[in-house]
């Protein structure tokens, strides 16, 4: 009897550790105005909440990516993917982002790369203009994710 209980417990533990269900369920509320970009009204998290500090366009050597808002946004997503991967996550685990722009005039360029990087995944998002960012970055993005 004890051997059967151990086998059953082992099977339960193995199945719980290997079965992955979607960690983030995004939604569009039916009676609300439609989102005007690549985001959803909200997201529900199942798993561990993961809060990422704001990310700017720094390379691994600490140097800043100069250039366009698109160049900086691409580097930021590279950094975000690397941080998420270090904790067992991907961009699909992102529940919410906050985008800080030095100028709202750069919104379209940032949004172009953001939409391409996120693909079909549409986490909740806020975007605001700020007066200044670290190292005079054009954009900074912070992430809240749901990890297994």
Secondary structure, DSSP 8 states (H G I E B T S, - for coil): -HHHHHHHHHHHHHHHHH----SEEEE--TTS---SSS-BSEEEE-SEEEEEEEE-SB-TTS-B--S-HHHHHHHHHHHHHHHHHHTT--GGGEEEEEEEES-GGGHHHHHHHHHHHHTT---EEEEEE-S--GGG-SEEEEEEEEE-
